[in-house]
Amino acid sequence: MQEEQRLRLSRELHDDLGQMLASVALELHNVRAGTQEMDGRLERAAMLVDQLSAKVHDAAWNLRPADLNRLGLRASVEDLATMLCSQLGIPCEMDLDALSNPLPAETALTLYRVAQEALTNIGKHAQPSRVSVTAHIQGDRMRLAIEDDGRGFDGRADPGPGHLGLAGMRERLALVGGELTVESAAMKGTTVYADVPLAH
């Protein structure tokens, strides 16, 4: 149900709101008021609409459903990491062979969403010089680790509800018997660990 809602919201953001904002931006860019002051205001308004359009596009992208059936979990997570590191212009270390192992569909989707949220947070907040995304099997559990060497935060302090989407990640993992661990310190980077049970 949650994925269906995400798909509907993604389409509405991209198709309806995105197209309306594009139309408004076009009108603003074409209007000239004739006075320097008003032209400056129109230009600033157009710039704000452009920025809002970019945010709507990003939100629609982040909400899009995972194409796990076609690509598989490993390729899907690799795509997320490759895209982020390409946008940031930084190296990305990946070791995701373990994600080729079979997992229940809901568990695979959960790991994908955790990776997506963690990588999105890195792009928004971390300012890293490198990112590492790895997966390993430890006994009867799979561990996905997303690490960056960026700004970090005080891992000892209560980050508050929803900070960096941590609450959402924890809730998702709990539903499939998984667990989230976060290690971070100011200016020393952040590592997000997602542990889930393996399929038997």
RAJONOR-V882155 format. One record per residue. N is the residue number from 1. RES is the residue in three letters. PHI is phi in radians with two decimals (999 if undefined). Layout:
n = {N:N}
res = {RES:RES}
phi = {PHI:PHI}
This chain:
n = {1:2:3:4:5:6:7:8:9:10:11:12:13:14:15:16:17:18:19:20:21:22:23:24:25:26:27:28:29:30:31:32:33:34:35:36:37:38:39:40:41:42:43:44:45:46:47:48:49:50:51:52:53:54:55:56:57:58:59:60:61:62:63:64:65:66:67:68:69:70:71:72:73:74:75:76:77:78:79:80:81:82:83:84:85:86:87:88:89:90:91:92:93:94:95:96:97:98:99:100:101:102:103:104:105:106:107:108:109:110:111:112:113:114:115:116:117:118:119:120:121:122:123:124:125:126:127:128:129:130:131:132:133:134:135:136:137:138:139:140:141:142:143:144:145:146:147:148:149:150:151:152:153:154:155:156:157:158:159:160:161:162:163:164:165:166:167:168:169:170:171:172:173:174:175:176:177:178:179:180:181:182:183:184:185:186:187:188:189:190:191:192:193:194:195:196:197:198:199:200}
res = {MET:GLN:GLU:GLU:GLN:ARG:LEU:ARG:LEU:SER:ARG:GLU:LEU:HIS:ASP:ASP:LEU:GLY:GLN:MET:LEU:ALA:SER:VAL:ALA:LEU:GLU:LEU:HIS:ASN:VAL:ARG:ALA:GLY:THR:GLN:GLU:MET:ASP:GLY:ARG:LEU:GLU:ARG:ALA:ALA:MET:LEU:VAL:ASP:GLN:LEU:SER:ALA:LYS:VAL:HIS:ASP:ALA:ALA:TRP:ASN:LEU:ARG:PRO:ALA:ASP:LEU:ASN:ARG:LEU:GLY:LEU:ARG:ALA:SER:VAL:GLU:ASP:LEU:ALA:THR:MET:LEU:CYS:SER:GLN:LEU:GLY:ILE:PRO:CYS:GLU:MET:ASP:LEU:ASP:ALA:LEU:SER:ASN:PRO:LEU:PRO:ALA:GLU:THR:ALA:LEU:THR:LEU:TYR:ARG:VAL:ALA:GLN:GLU:ALA:LEU:THR:ASN:ILE:GLY:LYS:HIS:ALA:GLN:PRO:SER:ARG:VAL:SER:VAL:THR:ALA:HIS:ILE:GLN:GLY:ASP:ARG:MET:ARG:LEU:ALA:ILE:GLU:ASP:ASP:GLY:ARG:GLY:PHE:ASP:GLY:ARG:ALA:ASP:PRO:GLY:PRO:GLY:HIS:LEU:GLY:LEU:ALA:GLY:MET:ARG:GLU:ARG:LEU:ALA:LEU:VAL:GLY:GLY:GLU:LEU:THR:VAL:GLU:SER:ALA:ALA:MET:LYS:GLY:THR:THR:VAL:TYR:ALA:ASP:VAL:PRO:LEU:ALA:HIS}
phi = {999:-1.10:-1.15:-1.09:-1.13:-1.08:-1.10:-1.09:-1.15:-1.06:-1.15:-1.11:-1.08:-1.27:-1.39:-1.46:-1.13:-1.06:-1.19:-1.10:-1.11:-1.11:-1.16:-1.08:-1.05:-1.07:-1.07:-1.10:-1.18:-1.57:-1.39:-2.26:-1.41:1.72:-1.98:-1.09:-1.12:-1.21:-1.08:-1.12:-1.14:-1.09:-1.12:-1.16:-1.11:-1.11:-1.13:-1.12:-1.14:-1.06:-1.15:-1.13:-1.05:-1.12:-1.16:-1.11:-1.07:-1.09:-1.11:-1.10:-1.12:-1.22:-1.55:-1.05:-1.21:-1.32:-1.63:-1.23:-1.09:-1.49:-1.59:1.54:-1.14:-1.03:-1.13:-1.17:-1.22:-1.05:-1.09:-1.03:-1.17:-1.08:-1.12:-1.09:-1.15:-1.16:-1.11:-1.47:1.21:-2.25:-1.26:-2.26:-1.62:-2.31:-2.49:-2.13:-0.95:-1.08:-1.27:-1.34:-1.20:-1.17:-2.32:-0.99:-0.95:-1.20:-1.19:-1.07:-1.11:-1.10:-1.09:-1.08:-1.17:-1.13:-1.07:-1.08:-1.13:-1.10:-1.23:-1.08:-1.09:-1.04:-1.09:-1.44:-2.09:-1.43:0.90:-1.50:-1.84:-2.76:-2.35:-2.24:-2.26:-2.33:-2.42:-2.49:-1.65:-2.18:1.15:-1.77:-2.30:-1.84:-2.09:-1.80:-2.15:-2.09:-2.17:-2.39:-1.88:-1.51:-1.15:1.12:-2.73:-1.26:-1.18:-1.43:-1.41:-1.21:-1.27:1.52:-1.11:1.38:-1.04:0.99:1.23:-1.09:-1.08:-1.09:-1.13:-1.06:-1.10:-1.04:-1.15:-1.05:-1.16:-1.96:1.34:-1.76:-2.60:-1.90:-2.24:-2.19:-2.05:-2.72:-2.63:-0.95:1.14:-2.18:1.43:-2.44:-2.19:-1.89:-1.91:-2.06:-1.87:-2.33:-1.24:-1.41:-1.25:-2.01}
